[in-house]
Amino acid sequence: MNRVTSRSKRSAREGGNAAECHDDVCITCSDVAVEVTVLRLLGDELAVVDTGQGEEEVSVALVTAQPGGKILVHAGEAIAVVGR
């Protein structure tokens, strides 16, 4: 993935290296929440999602996400479950 992800943002805060965005705005880090589809769950409360423009890794720590489910994501964080 070529966008900044929740994991890379967390790593940057902890002194690690963050991935760089190659687009003007990361789809899940923009100023609006976007609806995405959960593709698979990872460890550490993370998930890989389909944004409609590619795959991104986001945090699902605040919601109960399931593969195939639809979630709203803002700033790399899932903030609501909107459907299955």
N, C-alpha and C positions, 0 to 999 in steps of 0.2 A: 504494500500500500504506500502511496506516495503522499498521503496527507498526514497531518498531525493527528494522532489518536489519543484517547484517554490515557492509555498506557504510556505513550511517549511524553505527554504533558506531565504525568505523574513522575516519570523518570527525570524530566528536566527539573522539577521542583526538588527532587531528591539528589540532584547533582549529576544525573545521567545525561545522555545525549538525546535530544528530541529530533524527530524527523522534521524535515522542512516541508511546508506547503509549496506546491508548484503551481497552484491556481491562485487567483485573486482572493477567493474565499473558500474555505473548506465547507462542504455542504452541511455537515453536522456541527460546525463551529460558527455558523453565521448568526445573524441577529434575530432569526426567527426559528421557531421549532418546526421540524420537518417530520413527516410520517415516513417511516421506513419499515421494511420487513426483516424480522430476525431470521437469519440463515442458520446459525448455530451458536450455542452457548460455549464459552470458554471458562477457565478457572478465574479466580480473583474477581468475580462479579462483572465480567466482561462478556461481550457478544460481538459476533460478526454480523453486520446488517447489510442489506441491499438498499442503496439510496436511490436507485433508478439511474444513477450515473456511475455506479461501481460499488465495490465493497468497502466498508469501513469498520473499524473496531470502536465500540462505544461502551461506556459504563452502563450496567443495568442494576446498579446497587440500590436504586430507589424504587424499582418496580419488580413485579413477578413476570418476567419475560419467558416466552416459550418459542421454540423454532416454529416458523410459519406465522407467528403472531405479528401484529402491527403495533408499533410504539411511536410515540412522539419523542424526538431527540432535540435537545438544545445544548449547544456548547459541549458536545461530546458526551452528554449525560441523558439517559432515558428519563423522561419526566412523567410519562403516562402510558398506560396500555389503552389502545383505541380499538382493538378488534382482533379477531382470530382469522 
